Amino acid sequence: MAKDDVFVGSIDQGTTSTRFIIYDRSARPVGSHQVEFTQFYPEAGWVEHDPMEILESVRVCIAKAIDKATADGHNVDSGLKAIGVTNQRETTLIWSKSTGLPLHNAIVWMDVRTSSICRRLEKDLPGGRTHFVETCGLPVSTFFSATKLLWLMENVDAVQQAIKTGDALFGTVDTWLIWNLTGGVKNGLHVTDVTNASRTMLMNLKTLDWDELTLKTLGIPIEILPKIVSNAEIIGNIATGWPIPGIPISGCLGDQHAAMVGQACRKGEAKSTYGTGAFILLNTGGEIIQSKHGLLTTLAFKLGPGALPNYALEGSIAIAGAAVQWLRDSLGIIRTASEIEDLALQVDSTGGVYFVPAFNGLFAPWWRDDARGVCIGITRFTNKSHIARAVLESMCFQVKDVLDSMQKDAGVKGEGKREQGEFLLRVDGGATVNNLLMQIQADLLGNAVIRPADIETTALGAAYAAGLAVGVWKEDEIFSSDGKDKKFAVFRPTFDEGLRKKKADSWCKAVSRAFDLADLSL
């Protein structure tokens, strides 16, 4: 078989859409398909997905991407060597082992229905909100899977009954996909990977296994939990009934960790992914750094069963691109997400308007689930262009807050050094096609921002992990900088330091106005 007939596929199951991308041996995409799926909002602050709709979206994307690549002359049917899986993290599912059907809709990572459970745990646990930080690196929060699992165990009769009878299986989205892809009720494999497991609040960062004391403290039975594997190993083969039966699944990472691999982030380097939320991860190598400034300690990746783990500091931002979707879907200010750039370019500043998108509270570095969205500084002069620009600025201010915290924790901003030590922030994700957003980010940081030619580094990272496990790529090829930085765009700051500081101070004032608003009367 010719070198060009080797392909690796990547399932990228995100918060609002699913895609499947096929890469050739040179890591170039040769076929892809993407579909959006339904977002359910049963109550204020609640967000759910239909697990069966997610499965169907994966099926459609795989079939259509293969059709497209084949139509373009690529022999994918015989050349596909493996697929990787990457997914929205923390989103929590429980399903029946015997029927394969979900026992409840998936509770999405940004859902805040578990606020009362978190308050109860903070009150009852000796260590309060940080009780589990030493073990798992995470504070007690609505963000993580453990509190969502507790809610399901306490509030859904079908879940309680299935756990009693031994019929319940818990998993994040990766686990649900792999179980179904490898056979489902017919001996499907119940596994997760170390990065997704590290976001449950239940995995010990040192042992990379479920922490028995944490499980006992929370009353979660270990029997419902999946087996934890590395990010790059042959997990199992795709079952009949799927478009690509027999192909090995050999890579699995949470989306932000996959983006780190896709961006080839080595120790001391970081990336910022702009999607529904925004996530900044700094690779700290083999060192577990406990943050004192509101960041999370997590796995970066473990590329093989015998590989040493790389750890990371993470700043998680709940609402980034989702604020643009809100302008489009809820307010009707724009018709498509891409229109926000032209609208915001009609003014050269926000006119003193500051927007804090605390729709479901604020994540890093604030961790305030009592926060709600605010828009301040509005005058009769304010128009929709000012609002649009303030929404873009809000994404960039939140990233700056996280990078400032990283600098305090690790002594670095999480940058890649290029060109005589110049600071460059690596960025990726769908929102980075917005040139104005990238320029605002550079201006507010006071440092350059570098955007690769292929901004879908999450899917690429999962493909790299899968290809690594089956010998398509070697690790030094993935992390080599040779030729990788030739196709990129660099955005350099234009603000002077005085303006940058004034705007940062105004942003912090706006954030403070968002606190303690969760109990506003309807």
N, C-alpha and C positions, 0 to 999 in steps of 0.2 A: 504493500500500500504506500502510495506517495505521502510525503510529509504533509502535503496540503490537505490530505483526506483524513486528518485527525481532528476531532472536535470534542469540546466539553460543553455541556449545557448547565444553565444556572436558573433555578427557581428563585425568584425574588418576590416574596410574599410580604407586601407592605401594609400600612395602615389603611390606605384608601384604594390601593390597586395591587394587582398581581401581574408579574411579567415573567416571561421565559426568554432567555437570551442564549444563543449558541455562539461559541467562540471557536476560532481556528487555532492552530498551533502557535501562531504569532499573537494570540490574545486579541484578535480583531473580531468584532461582532459580525456574523454573517447572516443572522436571522433573528428576529425577535417579534414578540406580540405582547400586548398589554391590555388588560381590561380593568375598569373600575368596578367596585362592588358596593353593596348597600351599607350605609351607616345608620344604626338605630339609636335613637335618643329617647328611651322610655320615660325618663324623668330628668330634671335639671341636673347636670353634672354626671349623668350616666351615659355610657357609650358601649354599644354592643355590636358584634358581628355574628352573622349566621355561619357556623362552621361548615355546613353543607354547601353554601354558596361559595365559600372560599375554596373548597375542594373542586367544585365545578370550574371555577376561574382558573385553577391550575391546569386542569385537564384541557380546557380550551386553549390556553396559552401555549402549552407544549405542542399540541397538534398543529396550531396555526403557524407557530414559529418554524416548525420543521417543514411545513408546506412552503413557506416563503423561501427558506434557505434552499430547498430542493428546486424550487422554480428558478432560482438564480444560479443553478448548476452545481450546487454543493452536494456531494454524496453523503448526506448526514446519516442515512439509514445504516450504512455499513461502517461509517467512520466515527460515530459517536462512542466515546470511550467511557464516559462517566458523567454524572450530574452532581452538582452541589446544591445545597438548600440554604437560603438565608431568609430571615423573617423578622417581622415586627416582634420585639421582645416583650416580656412580662404579661402579654395578653394571655388570659387563663381559660382553659377548657377542662371540662370533665365529661366523659362519655362512657357508654356501656360497652364492656368487653364482649358481651354476648351478642348484642344487636348491632354494634358499631355506630349507634345513633347518639348525638350529643344529649346530655341531660339538662342542658341550659344553653342559651346563647353564650358565645365567648365574651368575657368581660375584658374590655380593651384597656391597654396600659394607662390611658389618660383618665379613665373612669375614677370618680371620687366617692362612690357609694360607701366605701369602707372607712370613711372618716371617723365614725363612732367607734369602730373596732380599733382603729389606731389610737384614739383617745383612751380607750379602755386599757390597751396594752401599755401605753405610756404611764398610766396610773398604777397598774398592777405589777409591772416588771421592776425589779430593783434598779436596773440601769436606765429606766425610762425610755425615751426615744432612741437612745444610742445603745440599748441593751445588747443588740446582736452585732454591733459594728466590728468588734474585735474578731468575731468569727467569720462574718460574711461580707464585711465592708460597707454595709448598707444600714441606714436608719429605718426605724419603723415608719412606713409611709404608705399611702394609698397606691403609689406607683408600682409596687412590687407584687409578684404573684402570690406570695404567702397570705397576704391580707385578703386578696380576692378569693383565694381558695377557702379561707375561713368563712367568708360571707356565704359562699355556696354551701358549705357544710352546715351552716347555721340557719339558712333561709330557704333551701330548696329540698322539699321532701324526697324527690326522686334521687337526689345526691345522697342524702342520709341513708335511704334504703339500699342503694347500690353499694355504698361503703360497707354496710352491715353484712350484705350477702357476698362480698368479695367480687362484685361485678363492676366496680368503678375504676376508671383509669384517669389519672390527671396528666396534663401536659400543657406546655406552651405550644405555639403554632407549629414549630418545627416537629414536635413530637406527634401532633395530630397528623401532619402531612406524611411523615415517614411511616407511621403505623398504617395509614391507608395505602400509601404507595407500595408497601411491601406485603400487602395481603389483607389488612384489616382484620375482620373476624376470622379469616383463614390464616392464622399464625403471623399476623403483622407484628413487626418489631417495635417494642415499647422503649424508645431510647430518646435521650436528649444529648446535647453537647455541653462542654464545660462553660462556654460563654453564656448560653441561654440559662443553664442551671445557676450561674453566678448572679442572675437577676431575679431569682425567686425569693431570696432572703433565707434560703434553706441549705445552701451549699457552703461547706467549710473551704475557705480560700486556700488553706495550706494543704489539706488532704485531697481536695478536689472531689469530695464525695459528700453525700447528704450528711448533715450534722445531727447526730442522734439526740443530743441534748436539746437542740433547737426544736426538733420535731416533737420531743416529749413535752417541752414547755408550751408549745402551741397546740398540742393534741392532734397532730397530723399523722395518720398511719403511713409508715414507710412503704407498705404494700401497694399503695396507689401510685407511687412515684416511679418514673422511668429510670432505666440504667443510664449512667453518665459516660459518654465516650469523648474522645478527642475531636479536634476540628478537621483532621485529615486522616481518615482511615476508611476502608471499605466496610460500610455498615450493613448493607444487604442489597439485594437486587430488586428492581421494580417488577411487580407482579403482573400476571396477565390481566387484561381488562383495561390497561393504561396504554397510551400511544407508543411507549417505548419499553415494552417488556424485556426483562433480562439485563437491562443496563444497570451497572452498579451505582448506588448512591454512596459517594466516597468523600463528601465534604459537607459540613454543617456548621454554621456560625450565626449568631445573632447579627442583625443588620449592621450595627455600628462597628462590630468587631470585624465583619467582612470588609467594611469600607477601609479599616486600618490595613488589612492585607492588600486590598486593591490599590491603596495609596502607598504600599510598601513602607509603612511606618516602622522604623527600627527604634531601638531604645533612645529616648530623648526627643523623639519626633511625634507630632500629633496631627490630627485632621479635624475639620469641622464639617459635618454633614447637615445640609439644609433640606429638610423634607417637611412632613407634617409638623414635626418638632425640629429642634436642632440639637445636635449632640457633638460634643467636643471631647476627644479622647487623647490622652498623652501616654505613650508607651513608656513604662518605668522599668522595663526589663524584668529581671528576676526579683526585683524588690517590691514588697508590698508596702505602699506608703499610705498611712492613715491620714486623711485630710483633716485639717483644723479650720477649714474655711468653706465648708458647705459642699465639698465635692464627694463623689462616690469612689470607693476602691473596688476594682473589678478585675476580671480576666481581660487581657488583650486577645490572646489566642494561644493555643497549644497544638502545633502543627504535626501531630502524629502521636500514637500511643506512648512511645518512648521519648518524645521530645520534652524539653524543659518548658514550663509555662512562662509566658510573658504576661506581666500584670499591667494595669493601667489606672490612671486617675481619670474620672469622667465628670463632666458637667452636662446635665440633662435639662433641656429646655422644652417644656410641654407644647407651647404654641409658637410656631414659626410660620411655615407655609399655610398652616391651618387658618391663620388670620386673613390671608389673602383669599382663601376659599370662603371665609365668612363674609368678606366684602362682596364676593361674587354671588354666593348662594342665599345669604340671609338679608343683605342690604340692597343687592342689585346695583351697586355702584359701578361694577365692571361686569362684562358678559363672559370673559374668559380670563384665566389667571394671568396670561401673558400681557393683557391690556394694562396691568397696574404700572408697568414701567413707563409707557407713554403718558399715562395720566399723571404720574408723579413728576415726570420731566417737565410738565407745564408750569411748575413753580421751581424756584431755586433753593427753597428751604421749606420747612414745615410751618413757617409763620408763627413759631412759638407753641405749636401743638405737640403734645407728647401722648403717645398711646401705649398703654401697658396691657398686653393681651393675656391677663390672668383669668381666662374663661373658667378654668377649673382649679384655680390656685396657681402658685408659682413653685417651680422646682429650683434647681441649683442657681445661685448659691443661697437663695432665700429660704426655701422649704417652708412656705406659708400656704397651707390649704384653706386658710380663711380669706385669702386674697381673691378679688374679683376684678374684672376688666374695668379700666378707667381711661377716659380721654380728657385731658386737661389742657388749659390754655386756649380754649375756643373763644373766638370773638366774632363779631359780625363780618369781619374780613375773611374768616375761615371758609374755604370751599373744599370740594371733594378731592381736589389735587393735594391739598395740604394733608388731608386725612390719609390719602394713599401713601404719601411720602412718610408720614409718621408711622404707618404700619411697617414699611420697609425698615425705617430706623429702629423700630422696636426689636426686630429680629437681630440687628447688628449690635445694639446696646446689650442685649442678653448674652450674646457671644463674648463681648468685651468683659462683662461681669465675670464670666467663667474663666476666661484667660487670665484676668487679674488674680483670681483665686488660685489658679494653677501656679502662677509665678510665686505666690506666697507659700504654697505647699511644697513645691518641688524646685524652686529657685530658677525656673525657666517658664517661658510663656507657651511652651509646647510648639516650638517652631522648627522648620527645616532650615538649615543654614545654606545659603547659596551666595555666590558673588561677594567674595571678601567678607563673609560672616553676616551679610544682610539678613534680617528676620523676614521669613516668608511664611504666612499661614496657608496650609494646604486646605482646599475646600472641594466639596463635591455635593452631589444631590441635585434633584430637579430644579430647585429654585435658583441655582447658581448660573443658569442661562441668563438671568437678569443682570445685565451689565451695571445698571444703576445700583442695584443691591450690593454688588461686589465693590463698587467704588465707595459707597457709603461705609461698607465694612472697613475698607482701608483707611478712610478718613477718620473714623471714630477710634480705630486702633492706633493710628499713627505708624502703621507698618504695612508693608506690601502684602497682597493677597495673591496666591497662585492657584489658577484653575486649570486642571488637565484637560486635554482634548476630549477624552472620554469621561464625562462627569458621572456615569453610572458605575462608580467604583464598588458599590455594594455587591451587585451581581458579579462583577469581575473578581472580587475577593473570594466569593464562594466557588467560582469556577477554578481559581488558582488552587484552593484547598483541595478540591476534588481531583484536579489534574495532578497535583503533587502526590496524592495517595496512590494513583495508578501509573505514575512514571511519565506523564506527559510533560511535566515541568520539574525542574529541581529547585530547591529553596533559594539557592544563590541566583538563579535566573529571575525569580520573583522579586527579590529584594535588591537586585543590582540596579544602580542608577544609570547605567550605560544606555543612552538613547531614550530613556523614559521621560526626560524633562525637555525634550526638544519641541514637543507640541504642547504649548501651554500659553495661557494669557496671564499677564501680571498687571495688577491694579495697584497704583502707588498713591499714597496719601497726598492730599492737597491742602488740608486744614493746617493753620498754625496752631501751636500748642495752647495758646490762650483760648481760642474758640473751642478746641477739643475739650478742654477742662470745663468750660462753662456749660457745654452741652451735656457732659457726663454728670455734672452736679445737678442740672435740671432733670435729667433722667432719674437720678436717685430720689429727688424730691417727688417725682411722679410715682415711682414705685412705692414710696412710703404712703402715698394717698390710697393705694390699692389694698392695704392691709385691713383686716377686721371688717370685711364687708359681706361675709357669707350669710349673715342673718338678716340682711335687708328685707323688708316686707315686700311681698309680691303685690 
